[in-house]
Amino acid sequence: MTKRIISVFLMAMFFMSMLAVPAHAMNVEGKQQEVANVAHRGASGHAPENTMAAFDKAFEMKADYIEIDVQMTSDGELIAIHDTTVNRTTNGSGFVGDFTLEEIQQLDAGSWFGQEFAGEQIPTFEEIVDAYRGKIGILIELKSPELYPGMEEKVADALIERNMHRPSNHKIIIQSFNHESVQTSKELLPNVPHGVLAGLTWANVTDEQLAQFATYADYFNPNMNIVTDGLVERVHDIGMEIFPYTVRTQEQADNLFELGVDGIITDFPEFVYEHPVKN
């Protein structure tokens, strides 16, 4: 009788442990799959994008990476902001490249999201790197580099100065929609992983194009709406990884898990299972 009770208890514990693993983190063999949790512009579903508040929230939520958008001020300083104007995410107006660093840091980059974030500043690239290096991965997007000649060199210089140009754990990645900029950056930082971003127009990317990307990039990071199991397989076959963007619902995250992607770029880190065991 005692053995039977113990057997029932152990079986119950087994089923409870299975329930503790989110369904979307399981592959067809019932194993957990490793998917990098990338907080898009920080945990931007919870705090104003590209601010220290959003990056702090991503770290608190145990994301694997923060994704940041890098642009440049008129006096050559690297800052984190997505749009090429300050209109949407600050109380100012005008093009990012027309502001000096001093001018841009006088703007309120938090109130638009919520009054509790009033006074949040646009941070510098160096400020972000100094705050989070060694604590969380940093996915650096070179945003509209064609507007900022020399941006790639400035990013490279900042990383080299901090001895971050020889990462051993792939915790620094540089990407851009401007693929020429990616090539330039890779030449400057050959030991840093790089990625090419791909919008909807790349839905029919060919094997030849993927092979060309693979000569200088380690990641093919597309809009999630063009991701298929066939695309994931072809990216893997060429030796690259795939981090689609931008997930804003649990359903979207679940779909990408099923397709076998390597990372998910999301406004809501809670939609991505954190630190699962590799297959």
N, C-alpha and C positions, 0 to 999 in steps of 0.2 A: 504493500500500500504506500509506504514511504517513497519507494523508488518511482511509483507512478506519479505521485505529487511533485517530486523533483523534476521528472520528465516534462510534466505539463508546465511547470514554472519556467524551465529552460526554453521551452518552445515559445511561451508567451514573451520572454525577454528577447528572443530572436526576432519575432515579428515587430516588437516595439522598436528595436534597433533599425529595422528596415524602414519603418515609418519616419524615423528621424532624418533620413536622407531624402532631400527634395526629389520628386520624381524627375524634374528636368535635369538633374545632375547624374542621371543614370543612362548608360548606353544599352544597346540591345542585349548585351551579355550580363547586365545587372551590375556592372562595375561603374565606379565614379569616373568621370572624365575631367581632365584638368583644363580649365578655361580661365584665362586671365581676366580679372575684373578691373576694367578701366573706367575711372570716374571722369566723364566728359566735362571739360572745363571745371574740374572739381565735381563735388556732388551737387551739380547745378540744379537738380530738382528740389534741393533743400535749402540752398543758399545762393546768393548772387554769383553768377558765373565768373570765372577767372579772378576771383578775389581770395584773399587768405582765408576768409570765412568758409568758402566752398572747399578749399584744399584741406583745411583743418577738419571739416566734416567728412571728407573722403577718407582721411587718415583714421578718424574715429570709427568709421564704418568698416575699416579693414579692407579697403580696396587695394588691389595690387599696384595700380598706377594712378597717378593724376595726369590728365591730358591738359596741356596748356597751349594757348595760341600766342605766338610771339610776333610782335610788330616793332616798329622803331619810331622814336620821336624825331623832331626836326633837328635836335642837337645830338642825334646818334645813340640814344639810350634805348636798350631793349626793354619792352614792357609786355604785359599779358593783357590782351583784349582781342575779341573775335572780329567785330565789324571793323571796316576801314574808316568808319566815322564813330564818334563818341555818342551820337544821338540816342541810340536805343538803351544803352546801359549806364548812362550817367546823366547828370543834370546840365550837361553842356551840349554844344553842337559844333560840328566841323569835322574835318578830316584828322585822323590820328597823326599823320605825318606833318601837320601844320602846328602842332603843339610842342613846346619844350617839355622836358620832364617835370620841371617845377610847375608849369601850368597844368599839366595833365594830372598831377598828384593833388591839385586843389579841387578836383572834381569829386562829386559824391557818386560812387559806383555801387551803392547798396540800396538807397531808398526806393529805387524803382521796383525792387523785389519785395521789400517789406520795411516798414519803419524801424524794426529792430536791427536792421543792418545799416541804418543811416551813418554816414561818415566813412564807410568802407572805401579804401583807396584802390586805384589801379596799381598793382604791385609791379616791381621791376623783375626781370628775368633772374638777375643775380640774387634778389631777395628770396625768390621762390626756391632756387637751387640750394642756397645756403640753409634754408629752413628745413628742406625735406630730403636732401641727399642722404643716403644711407638708411632712411626711414621708410621710404615708399618709392616705387618706380616713377619715373617722369617720362611721359610721352610728349615730345616737343613738336608742335606743328609750326612750321615756317609759314606764316600767313601772308599771302600776297607779296612774296619776296621780290617780285618784279617792281614793286613800288619803292623798295628799300635796298638800293645797291649796297653790297657789302654786308648784308645781314648774316649770311652764312659764316663769314669770317669772324664777325663779332660773337656769334653763338659759339663757334669753335674756340675762340680765344678764352671765353668765359669758362668753358669746360676744361680746357687744357690748364688754365691757371689753377683750377681746383683739382687737378689730377683725375679728372673724370672722363678722360678721352680713351682710357683703356679699361672699360668695364668688364668684369669677369662674370657678371650675372644677368646681362641684358636688361638691367634696370634703367638704362638710359636709351631711348629710341628717338630718332628724328624722322619726321614725315612731312610731306607736303603734297598738295594738288599740283604744284609746279614741279614737274618731274626733272626739268633741267636743274632746278635748285637742289633737288635731292642728289643728283649726280655731283654737283659742286660740293655739297656738304660731305658726301661720302669720300671725295678726294681729300678733303681737309681732315676728316675724322674716319679713317679707314677701319678702325677697330670698333666703331660705334654702329650698332644695327640701325638700318634705315628702312623706311617704308614709303611706298607710293600710295597716295589716296586716290580713289576712283569714284567718280559720280555716276549718275544714271547712264551717261553716254557710253560707259564702258561695259554695258550689259553683254555685249557680244565680243568681249576681249578674246583674242586668238591665242593659241598656244605659242605662236611666234612672238607676240607682244609680251606674253608672260615671261618667255625665255629672255627677252631683252631686258625686262625689268629685273630679272634675277641676276643680271651681270653687275648691278650696283645696289639692289635692294634686297632686304631680308623678309619684308612683309608686303603683302598686297591687301590694302585695307579699303574695302568698297562700301558704298551705300548698301545697307542691309537688304534693300528691296531687289537687288540684282543677285543675291546669293542663292545658289542652288547646290545640291549635293555634288553635281558635276563640276561646278566651279571650285568648290572646296577641294575636291579630289585632284583637279588639274593644278591648283596652286601648290598642294602638297607634293605632287609628282615632280614639280620643277624645283622643289627644295625650299619653298617659302612658307611662311605662316600667314594666317588671315584673321584680321581683327575688324569685323564689320561695325558700322556706325549707323544711326544713333538710336539705341533702344530706349523706349519710354514707357513700355508696358511689359507685364510679366509674360503675356502671350508671345510678344516679339522675342523675348529672351529664350523662352522655351523652344521656339522654332529654330533659333540659331544653335542651341544645344543639340537638337536632333540632327542638324546638318553637319555637326562635327567641327565647328570653328575652333580656333585656338584662343581667341579672346573676344570680349564683347565690350564695346564702347557705349556707355550708358549714362544718362542723367541721374539714374537711381541705382546705386550699387547694390541695394537690397534685392534687386531682381536677378542678380548673378550669384550663384552659390560660391561661397568664399573658400579658397584653398582646398579644393577636393584632391583626392589621391589620384596620381597619374595612373592611366591604364597599364 
